[in-house]
């Protein structure tokens, strides 16, 4: 069976929320499609002197609430529909945390492990050159995503500034501190995942210090989230990456696992921990499951075997709509991606503000502001969930976010 189309999944989520909102169908239809999608062919010279073509995309989903905002990913499975879906999720993510941005997303179809550092730099600069007419501090502000980070953002910024003959640190976020980045940005997505887990346990009247946790995906979001959740007093019993996972019923030392992965490139083989597959991790009998890898990790069939009581989505779109239905019927509480991993875009917004002000915040201030944003957004979701008698927290998130985007559009009017 083929995987669900992520763009169709997004549209289904919006339709589910619209059933509880008084929004005209024509306005709703506008909110289900990107405003524009750029498709580019990037030809770069490899180190051996040959040319190679790469396909790239940038989707600008909705700009009713502010400049488009969203990451750039380098992955062999990048596709037009994927970036359309991800840009839509970004629009609704920004709305749920009330950050004044719209939604965007970009990507290049490439396995970065196959390219040298110099080839990746040429590819990044070629991509930045093609995006140059569409991006800018008040137009579209990219950021890191899967397989990209501070290095690529610095290259992108330098390319834009050189071509525009200007200084514009706010053209992109997720930069190194010395290039105008923000304290707290690297940990932001994992930190919001931790806050979301803590808040949902408090809402459910449960003690997170007694919780067992499994985390699928041990990149930046997964590893930081694991460490911060462990610091709350929870027991992280399993983690995994693309090569497989490790399990220890007595708990893993999340920092040591990260150090092992940094040294070996994988979590597999860590200490005396038991080996397990990603699917086995997703169906472990734990209190909290954190999918922190790619979309569609849990489909309807697998959802029937999930034994966690709470799922906190650190990844974008890790559950299919069918999985949501199954888990809702089983009373599994899912904190959706557009809240749980919104720390990244929230601190990106803080970085953009600092760039505009030319004034840097301390890490303490960044983390305090993030705490306030995520906890307030969670409270608003719970209020919508209870007051409107909604089926699950994800629907509550889309009800709140869709209402905000629709209001911004109708208040501005349609022109021409």
SULNOR-V261920 format. One record per residue. RES is the residue in one letter. SS is DSSP state (H for helix, E for strand, - for the rest). PSI is psi in whole degrees, 0 to 359 (none if undefined). OMEGA is omega in degrees with one decimal (* if undefined). Layout:
RES	SS	PSI	OMEGA
RES	SS	PSI	OMEGA
This chain:
X	-	136	179.5
X	-	154	-179.9
X	-	149	176.1
X	-	143	176.9
X	-	122	-175.0
X	H	328	179.7
X	H	321	177.1
X	H	326	176.3
X	H	316	177.4
X	H	312	-178.0
X	H	323	177.7
X	H	320	178.3
X	H	321	178.2
X	H	318	178.2
X	H	320	179.1
X	H	319	179.7
X	H	322	-176.7
X	H	335	179.1
X	-	341	-179.0
X	-	12	-177.5
X	-	152	176.4
X	-	79	-180.0
X	-	132	179.9
X	-	144	-176.6
X	H	327	-179.7
X	H	323	176.1
X	H	318	178.9
X	H	319	-179.9
X	H	324	177.6
X	H	325	-175.9
X	-	0	-177.9
X	-	3	-176.2
X	-	147	177.1
X	-	151	178.2
X	-	326	176.4
X	E	153	176.0
X	E	123	176.9
X	E	132	174.2
X	E	128	-175.1
X	E	151	170.4
X	E	120	-175.3
X	E	117	177.2
X	E	120	179.6
X	E	157	176.4
X	E	125	176.7
X	-	171	-177.1
X	-	335	-179.8
X	-	6	176.7
X	-	352	179.1
X	-	161	177.2
X	E	146	174.5
X	E	137	-178.0
X	E	137	176.3
X	E	141	178.3
X	E	136	-180.0
X	E	163	-177.1
X	E	157	166.2
X	E	119	179.2
X	E	129	174.6
X	E	103	-167.9
X	E	308	-176.0
X	E	131	-178.9
X	-	21	-177.1
X	-	332	-176.0
X	-	1	179.8
X	-	187	-179.6
X	-	149	176.0
X	E	145	-177.0
X	E	131	177.5
X	E	161	-171.0
X	E	176	175.7
X	E	123	179.7
X	E	146	175.4
X	E	110	-176.3
X	E	145	-179.4
X	-	337	-176.3
X	-	8	176.1
X	-	136	179.2
X	-	168	179.3
X	H	313	-178.5
X	H	326	179.1
X	H	311	-177.9
X	H	329	174.1
X	H	314	179.3
X	H	313	-177.6
X	H	324	177.6
X	H	325	176.2
X	H	315	177.5
X	H	325	177.9
X	H	319	179.3
X	H	315	-178.4
X	H	329	176.2
X	H	314	178.9
X	H	324	-179.7
X	H	321	-176.0
X	H	326	177.0
X	-	6	175.3
X	-	39	172.1
X	-	133	-173.3
X	-	59	176.4
X	-	160	168.5
X	-	200	-176.7
X	E	135	175.0
X	E	164	174.7
X	E	148	179.6
X	E	167	178.1
X	E	162	176.3
X	E	136	178.5
X	E	97	-175.8
X	-	146	167.9
X	-	105	-174.2
X	H	339	178.9
X	H	342	-179.0
X	H	353	-176.4
X	-	150	173.6
X	-	169	178.1
X	H	320	-179.4
X	H	325	177.3
X	H	321	176.8
X	H	323	177.3
X	H	315	179.4
X	H	321	179.0
X	H	316	179.5
X	H	317	-179.2
X	H	325	176.6
X	H	319	178.7
X	H	315	178.6
X	H	323	179.5
X	H	319	179.9
X	H	327	-179.2
X	H	349	-174.0
X	-	317	-178.9
X	-	341	-174.0
X	-	339	-173.2
X	-	169	178.6
X	E	161	-176.2
X	-	337	178.7
X	-	9	-177.0
X	-	297	-175.5
X	E	127	-171.6
X	E	97	179.3
X	E	177	-177.4
X	E	175	177.8
X	E	159	175.3
X	-	209	-178.2
X	-	126	176.5
X	-	18	171.5
X	-	159	-178.1
X	-	205	-175.6
X	H	319	-177.3
X	H	311	-179.2
X	H	324	178.5
X	H	321	177.7
X	H	318	177.4
X	H	318	-179.1
X	H	312	-179.9
X	H	313	-178.1
X	H	321	178.9
X	H	312	-179.8
X	H	312	-177.3
X	H	322	179.8
X	H	315	-178.4
X	H	325	-179.7
X	H	353	-179.2
X	-	55	-177.0
X	-	176	169.4
X	-	118	-174.8
X	-	70	-178.8
X	H	335	-178.9
X	H	4	178.9
X	H	341	-178.4
X	E	152	178.0
X	-	171	-174.7
X	-	21	-178.9
X	-	167	171.7
X	-	153	-179.0
X	H	316	-177.2
X	H	346	178.2
X	H	15	177.9
X	-	13	178.0
X	-	176	-176.4
X	-	142	167.3
X	-	145	175.3
X	-	356	-175.7
X	-	319	-176.3
X	-	324	-177.3
X	-	357	-166.1
X	H	316	-177.2
X	H	316	176.7
X	H	325	-180.0
X	H	318	178.5
X	H	328	174.8
X	H	316	177.7
X	H	314	-178.7
X	H	318	179.6
X	H	318	178.3
X	H	316	-180.0
X	H	316	-176.9
X	H	320	-179.0
X	H	326	176.4
X	H	319	177.1
X	H	318	178.7
X	H	320	-178.6
X	H	357	179.6
X	-	30	-178.4
X	-	157	-178.1
X	-	113	-176.4
X	H	340	178.4
X	H	345	178.2
X	H	5	-173.7
X	-	146	168.6
X	E	144	-170.4
X	E	139	172.0
X	E	137	-175.1
X	E	116	178.2
X	E	115	-176.3
X	-	118	-176.4
X	-	42	170.0
X	-	211	-176.2
X	H	306	-176.4
X	H	315	-177.0
X	H	316	-177.0
X	H	319	178.1
X	H	316	177.7
X	H	318	179.2
X	H	313	-178.4
X	H	316	-177.1
X	H	326	175.9
X	H	321	174.9
X	H	321	180.0
X	H	337	175.6
X	-	343	-178.0
X	-	357	177.1
X	-	162	-180.0
X	E	112	177.9
X	E	111	-173.5
X	E	343	-177.8
X	E	142	173.1
X	E	159	179.6
X	E	164	168.4
X	E	195	-173.6
X	-	339	-177.5
X	-	350	-177.9
X	E	189	-174.8
X	E	176	178.1
X	E	149	-175.0
X	E	136	173.8
X	-	113	-176.1
X	-	335	-179.6
X	-	354	178.6
X	-	143	177.6
X	-	151	170.3
X	-	101	-171.4
X	H	325	178.8
X	H	319	179.4
X	H	322	177.5
X	H	319	178.7
X	H	317	178.3
X	H	321	177.6
X	H	317	178.8
X	H	320	177.8
X	H	325	-177.3
X	H	322	-172.8
X	H	343	-178.0
X	-	0	-179.2
X	-	160	174.8
X	-	340	-178.6
X	-	135	-180.0
X	-	4	-178.3
X	-	124	172.3
X	-	222	179.1
X	-	14	-177.1
X	-	150	178.3
X	E	137	178.0
X	E	145	174.6
X	E	161	-179.9
X	-	168	177.5
X	H	321	179.9
X	H	321	177.2
X	H	322	178.0
X	H	317	-176.6
X	H	341	-178.6
X	-	16	176.9
X	-	152	175.8
X	-	85	-179.4
X	-	168	178.3
X	-	322	-175.6
X	E	131	173.1
X	E	129	179.7
X	E	97	173.0
X	E	118	-173.3
X	-	28	179.9
X	-	240	-177.3
X	-	178	-178.1
X	-	162	176.1
X	-	31	178.8
X	-	329	-178.2
X	E	115	176.9
X	-	184	-176.0
X	H	320	-179.3
X	H	313	-179.1
X	H	326	-178.7
X	H	329	179.6
X	-	338	-178.8
X	-	355	178.6
X	-	131	-177.6
X	-	0	177.1
X	-	149	176.7
X	-	330	-176.0
X	E	137	173.9
X	E	130	177.4
X	E	115	-171.3
X	-	99	174.7
X	-	334	177.2
X	-	167	174.3
X	-	123	175.0
X	-	40	-177.7
X	-	345	177.9
X	E	136	173.4
X	-	161	176.8
X	H	323	178.1
X	H	321	177.0
X	H	320	177.4
X	H	316	-179.6
X	H	315	-179.4
X	H	314	-177.5
X	H	324	176.0
X	H	316	178.6
X	H	333	-178.4
X	-	7	178.5
X	-	33	172.1
X	-	127	-178.0
X	E	123	-179.1
X	E	119	171.4
X	E	113	-169.2
X	-	157	-179.4
X	H	321	-173.3
X	H	353	167.6
X	H	310	-171.0
X	H	322	-178.8
X	-	17	-177.8
X	-	357	177.3
X	H	325	-179.9
X	H	309	-177.9
X	H	331	179.0
X	H	314	179.0
X	H	334	170.1
X	H	320	175.3
X	H	317	176.8
X	H	320	178.6
X	H	316	179.2
X	H	318	178.1
X	H	316	179.3
X	H	321	177.6
X	H	320	179.9
X	H	324	-179.2
X	H	343	-171.5
X	-	43	-178.3
X	-	122	-174.9
X	-	140	176.4
X	-	158	172.8
X	-	160	177.3
X	H	323	178.6
X	H	317	179.5
X	H	317	179.3
X	H	311	-177.9
X	H	323	177.5
X	H	317	179.1
X	H	320	178.8
X	H	316	177.1
X	H	315	-178.9
X	H	316	-178.2
X	H	311	-175.2
X	H	318	-179.8
X	H	321	178.0
X	H	318	179.1
X	H	319	179.0
X	H	318	178.7
X	H	321	178.7
X	H	323	177.2
X	H	314	-179.4
X	H	320	178.2
X	H	315	177.8
X	H	318	-179.0
X	H	316	-176.7
X	H	317	-174.4
X	H	329	180.0
X	-	3	180.0
X	-	54	-176.6
X	-	156	-174.5
X	-	330	-178.7
X	-	172	-175.4
X	H	329	178.1
X	H	314	178.3
X	H	321	177.4
X	H	319	179.5
X	H	316	-179.1
X	H	331	174.4
X	H	311	179.9
X	H	313	-175.6
X	H	317	-179.0
X	H	320	178.1
X	H	318	-178.7
X	H	317	179.8
X	H	317	179.3
X	H	320	178.2
X	H	318	179.3
X	H	321	179.9
X	H	312	-176.0
X	H	326	177.9
X	H	326	178.9
X	H	336	-178.0
X	-	166	-178.9
X	-	128	-179.3
X	-	136	4.8
X	-	none	*
